[in-house]
Amino acid sequence: MKFGDVFLTSKAENFFETNYFRTFGLTGTINKIFLLGFMGCGKSTIGRLLATQLKWNFIDLDEQIVAQQQMSIEQIFVTHGEPYFRNVELALLEQMCGFDNVVIALGGGTAAQEAAWAILKQDVTIYLRCHPDELFRRLKDDPHRPMLGHMPAPERLQVIKNLLALREPFYSRADFTVDSYAEHPPAETAAIVAQFVREFFFPPKAAEATESRRRKFA
C-alpha cells in the first residue's frame, strides 16, 4: 500500500485504512496524534506504547477529567449527568491545542461531539476499530463504564452494538483506521502505528530536526 511517497510493509498494510480526502494535505511533520474509538478498543494502552515508541508525551483525556473533577467518570455521570461531562471533556480538549509532541487518548464519546472536530481536524486522528463482539468480550465484566451501567450481558452487548452504530460515522472521519484485534497484542499494534507515523510524517531530515529541537529544550 502506498501513502504519498511512503510504502508500508505488507504487515502494516493489513492494519491500515486511510481517508484520502483528509490525508492529502497532511504530509509533513506533526506534533499531536489523537486516538479515538469505542470504549475498550485499546486507546489508553496503545496510546502509551505509541508515545513511548515516538518518544512523545502521553495524555489520557478521561484521566485528566478525573483529576480535575476529583471523582470517577461514573460518579460524574451519576452526580452531574452526561451533558456536564461532555462540556468538561470539550473544555479540556481545547486546552490541549497548545501541546506539542503528544499522543492523546480520547474518551469513547469525545469524537461523537460535533464541536470536538474543530479541534481534532487540526492534527492527525487515528481510529482504533474493534468488532462489537470483541468489545463485549473486553467490557462484559467491567462495572465502571457509565454508558453501560450494570446491565446483564445480553443487554450490554446490544447497547454496545447500538452505541457503536451511532458513533461509527464520527469515528470514520479519522485520517487513519487501525484494526485493534485480540490476536494482535497492543505492543505490536503500537509498533506498527509508530512505524507508519515515522515513515509518513517524519522523513529523515524532518526527524533529525524534531530530535534536535527535543534535545534543545530537554
C-alpha positions in Angstrom: 0.0 0.0 0.0 1.3 3.4 -0.9 0.6 6.6 1.1 2.1 9.6 -0.7 5.7 8.5 -1.2 5.7 6.1 1.7 5.3 2.3 1.2 4.0 0.3 4.2 5.1 -3.3 4.9 2.6 -6.0 4.0 2.0 -6.5 7.7 1.1 -2.8 8.2 -1.0 -2.8 5.1 -3.4 -5.3 6.8 -3.9 -2.8 9.6 -4.4 0.5 7.9 -7.2 2.2 6.0 -6.8 5.9 5.1 -9.1 8.7 4.5 -7.5 10.2 1.3 -9.6 13.3 1.4 -8.1 14.2 4.7 -4.6 12.8 4.3 -3.9 14.6 1.0 -2.8 17.7 2.9 -1.3 16.1 5.9 2.2 15.1 4.7 4.9 16.8 6.7 5.8 16.9 10.4 3.0 16.7 13.0 3.0 17.3 16.8 -0.2 15.7 18.0 -2.0 12.4 17.4 -5.5 11.8 18.7 -6.6 8.2 19.2 -10.3 7.7 19.0 -12.7 4.8 19.2 -15.2 2.9 21.3 -14.5 2.2 25.0 -12.4 -0.9 25.3 -10.7 -0.6 21.9 -7.3 0.0 23.5 -6.8 3.8 23.2 -5.1 4.2 26.5 -2.9 1.1 26.4 -1.9 1.5 22.7 -1.5 5.3 23.2 1.0 4.9 26.0 3.0 2.4 24.0 2.8 4.6 20.9 4.0 7.7 22.8 7.0 5.7 24.1 7.8 4.5 20.6 7.8 8.1 19.3 9.5 9.5 22.4 6.5 11.7 22.9 4.3 12.5 25.9 1.0 10.8 26.5 -2.3 12.2 27.8 -5.4 10.2 28.6 -8.3 12.6 28.4 -10.5 10.6 30.8 -7.7 10.6 33.4 -7.4 14.4 33.1 -11.2 14.8 33.7 -11.0 12.5 36.8 -8.1 14.6 38.1 -9.8 17.9 37.5 -13.2 16.9 38.9 -11.8 14.8 41.8 -14.3 12.0 41.1 -14.6 9.0 38.8 -16.2 9.2 35.4 -19.1 7.0 36.7 -19.6 9.4 39.6 -19.6 12.4 37.3 -22.3 10.9 35.2 -24.4 10.0 38.3 -23.9 13.3 40.1 -23.9 15.8 37.2 -25.2 14.0 34.1 -23.7 13.4 30.7 -24.1 16.9 29.3 -22.0 18.3 32.2 -19.4 15.6 31.5 -19.3 16.4 27.8 -18.8 20.1 28.5 -15.9 19.4 30.8 -14.4 17.0 28.3 -14.6 19.6 25.5 -13.1 22.3 27.6 -10.1 20.1 28.5 -9.7 19.1 24.9 -9.5 22.8 23.9 -6.7 23.3 26.4 -4.6 20.7 24.7 -4.5 22.6 21.4 -1.2 24.2 22.5 0.5 20.9 23.4 3.3 19.6 21.2 4.7 16.1 20.6 1.9 14.3 22.4 -0.3 11.3 21.8 -3.8 11.9 23.2 -6.3 9.1 24.0 -9.8 10.5 23.8 -12.8 9.2 25.6 -15.2 6.8 23.7 -17.7 9.6 23.1 -15.4 12.5 22.6 -15.3 12.2 18.8 -19.1 11.9 18.7 -19.4 15.6 19.7 -19.5 17.7 16.5 -17.8 20.5 18.3 -14.8 18.4 19.0 -13.9 18.1 15.4 -13.0 21.8 15.1 -10.0 20.7 17.3 -9.4 17.2 16.1 -9.2 18.1 12.4 -6.2 20.4 13.1 -4.0 17.3 13.8 -3.8 13.6 13.0 -6.6 11.3 14.1 -6.4 7.5 14.3 -9.5 5.3 14.8 -8.8 2.1 16.7 -11.6 -0.1 15.2 -12.8 -3.1 17.1 -15.7 -5.5 16.3 -18.7 -5.4 18.7 -18.2 -9.0 19.8 -14.6 -8.3 20.8 -15.6 -5.1 22.6 -18.2 -7.1 24.5 -15.6 -9.7 25.5 -13.4 -6.9 26.9 -16.2 -5.0 28.6 -18.7 -7.7 29.8 -17.3 -7.8 33.3 -16.3 -4.1 33.6 -18.6 -2.3 36.2 -17.0 1.1 35.7 -18.4 2.1 32.3 -21.2 4.6 32.8 -22.7 4.2 29.4 -23.2 0.5 30.0 -24.3 0.7 33.7 -24.8 -2.6 35.5 -26.9 -4.3 32.9 -26.9 -8.1 32.2 -24.6 -9.4 29.5 -27.1 -9.8 26.6 -28.4 -6.3 27.1 -24.9 -5.0 27.4 -23.9 -6.5 24.0 -26.9 -4.8 22.3 -26.1 -1.5 23.9 -22.5 -1.8 22.6 -23.8 -2.5 19.1 -26.3 0.4 19.2 -23.8 2.9 20.6 -21.1 1.8 18.1 -23.5 2.2 15.2 -24.3 5.8 16.3 -20.7 6.7 16.8 -19.2 5.0 13.8 -19.9 7.9 11.3 -17.9 10.1 13.6 -15.1 7.6 14.1 -14.8 7.1 10.4 -13.9 10.7 9.9 -10.4 9.8 11.2 -7.4 10.2 9.0 -6.4 6.6 9.5 -8.2 3.5 10.8 -6.3 0.7 12.6 -7.9 -2.6 13.4 -7.5 -3.4 17.1 -7.8 -7.2 17.2 -7.4 -9.6 20.0 -4.8 -11.7 18.1 -2.6 -8.6 17.9 -1.0 -7.6 21.2 -1.2 -3.8 22.0 2.6 -3.6 21.7 2.5 -5.0 18.2 -0.2 -2.6 17.1 1.6 0.4 18.6 4.9 -0.6 16.9 3.2 -0.8 13.5 1.4 2.5 14.0 4.7 4.1 15.1 6.4 2.7 12.0 3.8 4.2 9.8 3.9 7.6 11.6 7.6 7.8 11.2 7.6 6.9 7.5 4.6 9.0 6.6 5.2 12.1 8.7 8.9 12.0 9.7 11.2 11.7 6.7 14.9 11.6 7.7 15.5 15.4 7.6 12.3 16.2 9.5 13.0 13.5 12.1 16.5 14.9 12.6 15.1 18.4 13.1 12.5 17.2 15.5 15.1 15.3 17.6 17.4 18.4 17.6 14.5 20.6 18.9 13.7 18.0 21.5 17.3 17.9 22.8 17.5 21.7 22.8 14.5 22.1 25.1 15.1 18.9 27.2 
